[in-house]
Amino acid sequence: MATVEFAAGGYRFIPGVFQYSAGVAALPGHAIERVRFSRPVPLAEGFARIAAHLGAAGRPRAAFCACELRSPAPFDEPGFRAFNERYVGTLAQWGLLSGEVNPVARANVCPERDPPAEPSFFAFSFTRPEAGAPASFVVAGSGEVPEGKGNYRDHIVAPGDTSPAGLAAKARFVLAEMEARMAALGGNWATATGAQLYTVHDVFPLLADQIVARGAARHGLAWHFCRPPVVGIDYEMDCRRVATERVLFVD
């Protein structure tokens, strides 16, 4: 995987699909900072709060490099595209897109319990200048299906199979994708500071032999009881190497 430099934002990215890049890494002299909202914030409000936070930090909107979303329920494929067009519209207004090349990494999942009423921001990441900063990266969320195939349903790994064997196959695909993306960004499980897993299925039978054995849980594993954003996908992960993480309290 090759990366593209986005100098205005202080990072480089792995080109992905129009709705998000596959991951980002801070350029030398920059660090990525992650900010989590104390509760999910609806999309329009979230963009406004992110813009305000960047302004207060003295950073341009181009420094917005990754986000984590929460949606009410998995989308069908037309619905997912319609949502993505709405989301990407704001990125275009912010001047972050070049045609359909989108530098911003993203995860978007659906809480099984107490979901938000509308698509919302859970967290975001941005770059800031820091001389001598250690390397930092954010890998976008990936489910058990390759990107850029025209549709998801025809390419899902072990479709409909949530048995231990089916989930293990899904996990192997996703873990390999995480590793490939980290390698492109100069990282691996040994350098990552956090990994997140999104599924509503029982992953305990594969935890030791698939996830822990590969080093993906060396700092623990954050399991979110959420579904991936598209109907038919059952297992998703993302990971990151970030030195500074904050909580932004929202009334």
C-alpha positions, 0 to 999 in steps of 0.5 A: 500500500502506498501513501499520499502526503497531505501537507496542509493537514500535516499527515499522509494517508492510504487512499481508500474509497470516496467516503474515507481513507484507509489510514493516516500517519502524522508527518515528521514534526507533527503528532496525532491527538484523539478526542472522544466526546463524552456522548455521541454528538449528531453529525452537523453539531459534531462538525461544528464542535470539531471546527471550534476545537481545531480553531481553539487549538490554532489548527486549520480544518485540514488538520482533521484526519480521522473520526469515529462515528455511531449510526442508529442501525446498519445501512443497506447499500443505497442508504450507506452511499446516501449517508456517505455523500452527506458526510463527504459533502462537509469535507468538501466544504472544508476543502479536504477533498481532491475530486473523490480522493478523501484523506480522512480515515473513519470508522462508522459502527452501530450500537446494538443497545442505546443507539443514537437517533441519527448518525453521530460523532463518537471521536475524532483525531487531528494533527498538531505540530510537535518537534520530535514527536514519536510516530503516530497513526490511525487505521480506519475501520475495516470489516470482513470485506475488501473495499472498492469492489462495487458492492459489499454483499458479494464479497463478504468473508464467510457471509452469514456464518457467525459460528466460531469457524466463521468468525475466525475466518472474518477475524483473520481477514480483518487482522491481516487488513489492519496489519497491511495498513499499519505496515504502510503507515510505518507501524505494527501491533508492537507499536500500536497503543490501542485496538478496537473491535466491533461485533455483537457476536461471541469472539471469546473462542477466537480471542486467544488464537486469533487476536491475542496470538497476533499481538493485537491485544498487547494493550488490551482490546476495546470491544464495542457491542456494535454492528458494522455499518452495512447489513451483512457485515459482522466483524470490524476493527480499527487501531491506532498509535496516539500519545495524547487522548482527551475527552471533550465533555458535552452537556 
